[in-house]
Amino acid sequence: GLTRICAFAVPRAGAHLSGEALRAFVRERLSGHKVPHEVQVVAQLPKTGSGKVDRRALRETATTLTMGVLGA
């Protein structure tokens, strides 16, 4: 199977954040295999009912994004 790293980032209030700029930043600091293939800038991370980050929702969003990128 295909494994792709997708990261989600939430900018600070009033800050502008670009997914490509963030990828470039981490590319200079991490090993190549750790650099995300895609970075999505979002207003907020989805939360579960208990207030934790909803990793399942993020995984589903990443899968949808990947399918769109791959044209499937």
N, C-alpha and C positions, 0 to 999 in steps of 0.2 A: 504494500500500500504506500501511498504518498503521505509523507509527514511534512507539514508546513507549520512554521511558528507564526502565530498572529498575536500581536500585542495590542492592548487597548490603553489609551492614555487620556487622562482628564486634566486639562490645563487649569492653572490657577485662575481665579476670577480676574477678568480683564486682560488676561494674557492670550496671545495668539500662539498656537502650536500647530506645526505642520507634521504630518506623518513622515514625509520624506526627510525633513530636517532632523527629526528624531532618529530615523534609521541611520542617517549619516553620522549623527553624534555617537550612537552605540557601535556603529561599524568601526570607528576609530579606537574603541575601548574594549571590545569583546572579540573572542575567537569567531571566525566566520560562521561556524555551525550554530552559534548562539544568537546571531543577528536575526531578528524577525523578518519574515518574507514580506509582511505587511503590518503597518501600524495604523490603527483606526483611532482618530481623535473623537472622543464622545463627551457629551455634556456631563454625564454621570454614569457610574457603573450600576448595572442592575443589582438589586438586593433581594435576598430571601425574606421570608416573613420574620425571621429572627434578626434581620439587619446585617447579615453577612453578605459578602460579594457572591452573587449567584453565578458560580462557575459554569453550571450547565447552560444557562442562558448565553453566557459569553461563548461557550463552545459551539452552540447552535448558530449564533451570529457569525462566528469565524467560519464554520462549515458553509453557510450560505454565501459568505463573501468569497471563499475559495472556489466554490462551484461557479460563481459568476466570473471569476478571473480565468478559470480553466475553460470556460465556455460549455460546461456540461449542463 
